[in-house]
Amino acid sequence: MDLKIFGAVLIGALVGCGGSAVDGTDGGVPDGSLPDGGSPAASSLVVDVDWLKANLGDPNLQPVDTRGAPAFAAGRIPGAIRLRPEQLAMSDGDVPSQVASPVLAEPVLGDAGLRNGSTAVVYGEFPEYDPARVVWTLEYYRHGDVRYLDGGYAAWLDAGGTVDNEPSNVEATDYTIMDLNENVRVTGDWVLSQLGDAPYDMPSIQLVDARSLAEYEAGRIPTARHVQWTANLEAGLLRPVAEIEALYAGLDPSAPTVTYCQTGWRGSFAWLALTYIGYEDVRLYDGSWAEWGNGNGTFPVEQ
């Protein structure tokens, strides 16, 4: 493989991670059910529609809908608030879609009606990675109890879940971010420090590239393993744990693992999938290729 340092053109600008595209808990609500077993980390993060049906009456539970306004108005899970991932993102210099600072995020979360301490069950519509980005963002803000609804709104409808299409009357809250979970996020400089020296054969981290194969082959972070984000899914549902484990065979579930894509959306789904199957230390590089591939000679690129 050819290893070189260059300032790359922003590869995948038309296939970016932002927006929707085809391509241990603190609350009192019990853990969710899992297909084919799984780790405690998985059971606390991913829930299915049967679990949501059983727990929807809990006053501490808040469904979080990541779809667009028209879809939300047409029908949603009862009690849902609406929150788009781009509302919780900001540009940092030339790098787009960085997670928003608390001073920017708090009024957004408050206006959306999110309550501190609630069990936030995030859902969307396939094919989207928006819910995973919101789950990761709320984990970064240490919301406390965040769940991903497997299958999203389509699975809810297929299971005969009740639908609310009345005008939303969500009340704003005074949401406060007390602390940030820096254990789920990394920077480009940190990734570089963990790669070691060329030829990068003794890195201190594992890297997973969630982009398309064409993007990966055009240029990637050295040593990165390619698993396109959609490989973790089948018909809009997460694959069984054993099948996802097979996708990442050869990686060490106990080693620090960093996921990335173009701007951190698809990478957030890889983060969710690895957390779901019990990887112990998974972090998202939200600067992703938008930063690394345009580092003007700062970052090494493998082809």
N, C-alpha and C positions, 0 to 999 in steps of 0.2 A: 504494500500500500504506500501511496505517496503522501508523506507528511510534509506540510508546508504551512507557513504563516502568511496570511494575506488578508486584505480588507475585502471581504466578499460583498457582492451585490446582494441585496436582501432577497434570498431565495425563498420562493413560495409566497410572494406578496399576494398572489391571487388565491393561495391555498392556506392562508394564515389561520391562526388559532382563534382569533377573536370572533365573537358572535356565534351563531348557530351554523352548522355546515353538515352536508352529507359526507361523507367520508368517515376503655374504662369510662363511663359516663357519669355526669353529675346529677342528672334529673331523677325523678321518681318513676319514670316510665320504664317497664322492663325491656331487656334486650330483645332484638328482633330475631325471627327465625331465619335459618340459612339453608339453602339447598346443599345437600351432600356434605354436611358438616362444615368445619371451618374453625378459625381461631377465635379467642375472646375479642381480639381487636375487630375481627370481621363482624361478629355478632352484634357489637355495639354500634357499628357504623352503617351497616346495610340492613334494611328491613324490606319485607314484601307486603303486598296489598292485604293479605290476611291479617298480618300484624297491625297494619294501620286501621283496618276495620275494627279490630278488637280494642284499639286504644284511642280511637278518634274522639271519644267522649271525655277523655282526660282534659281537664281545664288547663293543664300546663302544656299541652301539645299544640304546636303551631305548624300546620302545613305551609311550606314556602314554595310558591309557584314561580318558576323562572321563565315562563313563556311570555310572549308579547301581549300587549294590552287587549287587542281584539279577541285573542283566544281566551284570555283570563275572563273577560266580560261574558263571553259566550257560554262558559261553563267551567267550573273549578271544583276542587275538593272542598267540602264545607269547612269554613273557618280559615281558609287560606289567605295569606298575604302575598303580595306580588313583589318580587325582587329580581332585577336583572343583573347579571354579573358585571356588565360594563359600568354599572353605577358604582361599583366598588373597585374600579381600576383607574389608574392615572398614568400619564406619561412622565418619565424621569429623564430629562434631557432628550436625547434622540431615541430612547427606548420606550416603546408603547406598552400599554397594558400591564404596568406594574401594579401590585396590590396597593390600594389607596391607603394613605396614612389615616390614623384614627381621627384626626381633626376633620378630615373630609368624609370619612365613613360614618361617623356617629350620627350626623343629621340625616343621612340617607337611610340608615337602619331604623332610626326613630320615626321618620316620616312614613316608612313602609309599615310600621306597626310592630316590629320585632320587639319582644320583651326579653330583658335580661333574665337568664335562668330558665327560659322555656326549652322544651324539647322541640327543636326545629327539624322538621321532616321535609327535605328538599326534593322537589320533583320537577320534571319538565316533559319534553316530548321527543321521542326518537325520530330522526337521528340528530341528537344534540349532545354536546359535552358541557352545556351551560350549567346543569345541576352540579356536576362534579366540581366545576370552578367555584361555585357558591359554597359547596360543602368545604372545600379546601380553605376558602377565604374566611369562613366563620370559624374554622379550626385555628387559623392564624390569629384571629381576633379573640381566641379563647372564649367563644360563646359557651362552651361547656358540654352541651348535649346536642350533637348534630347527627342526623341520620340521612342516608340516601335511600329514596324509594326506588327499589328495583323495578324497572319497566315503566316507571313514570305514569303519566296521566292515562296513556293508552291501556296499561295493565289495570289501572283502577277502573276504567270503563268496562274492560273485558270481564272483570270480576263482579260486575254489577254494583259498583260503588255508587253511592248517592252523589248527586251533582247540585251545586248551587249556581244559579245564573241570575240571582237578584243583584241589584246594584250594591257594590261593595261599600260597607260602612266601617272600615277598619279605623280604629283610633290611633293617632300618633302616640309615640312613647318618648321618654327621655332616655334613650339608649346610651350606655356608657361602656367604652372599651377600657378595662382596667389594666390589661397587660397584653403583650404579644407573644405568641408561641413561635419563637425563632427556630425551633427544632423542626419545623415543617417547610422552611424556606431557606434558600441559599442564593448567593450572588455569583456573578461570573468570576470575580477575583477569588472567591473561596474555592470554586470548582478548579480553577487554575492551580491554586496552591495544593490541591489534593491529587493532581495528575502526576506530580513529580517531574523528572527531567525526560526529555526525548531519549529513546523512542517510546516513552510512556508505557513501559511494560510492568511497572509496579505501582499502579495507582492505589490510593487509599480509599477510593469510592468505586461503586458500580454506577454506570450511566445507562439510562434507557431513553432512547429516542422514539417518541410516539408519532412522528410525522409519517408521511407516505414514503414508500420505498424510493421513489424518484427523488424526493427531497433529501433523503438520507444518503443516497449514492452521490448526489451532487456536492455534498460537503457536510461534515458532522464533527462533533466533539470527539477527539481521539478516545478510543476504547469503547465508545458507546455501542450498546446492543440495540438492534432495531426490533421493536414490536409495535406495529401500528395500533393506534388506540382502539380502532374498531374490532381488532382481533379478540378483545376481551369480551365481546358481545355476540349474542346469537339471537336474532329476531327481537332485538330491543332489550333483551334481558342479559344480565351478567352470566357468563358461562359457569358451569359447576366449578367449584374450587380446584378440583384435580386437573381440569382442562386448562385453567388459567395458570396453575403451577407449571404445567408442561410448556406453556409459551415461554416461560422465563427459566426453563431448566438450565442449570449451570451457574445460575446466580446464587449467592449466599443470602438466605432470608435474614440472617443476623447482621449482615454488613450494611454500612451506610449506603443507601441507594438514592440516586438523584434522577428525577425524570425531567424531560424538557421537550419542547416542540418548536413552534415559531414564536409565539408570544404567551405561552403558558396556559392556553385553554385545553388543548389535547393532552398536554403533559399532566394537567390536573386529573384527567381521567385515568392515566397510567398510575398516578399517585394513589387514586382511590382504589384501583384494582389490586395493586400490590399491598396496600393496607388491608384490603378485604381478605386477602389470602394469608395474612399473618406476618408479612415482612415487618421487622421490628423498628426500622429507622429509615423512613421514606421521606424525602424532601423534594420540593418542587423548585426548579430554577425558573422563576417566572420571567426573567429577562430573556431566556431561551435563545434561539438562533437569531432573533432580531437584534440582540446585543452581541452575541458571540461571533456571528458571521459578518458583522460590520464593525469589528474591533480595530480596524485600521492597523493591523499588525500586532495587536495586543495578545490575541488568543490564537493558539495553534488549531489548524483545521486538517482533518483527515479525509482523504478521498480514496 
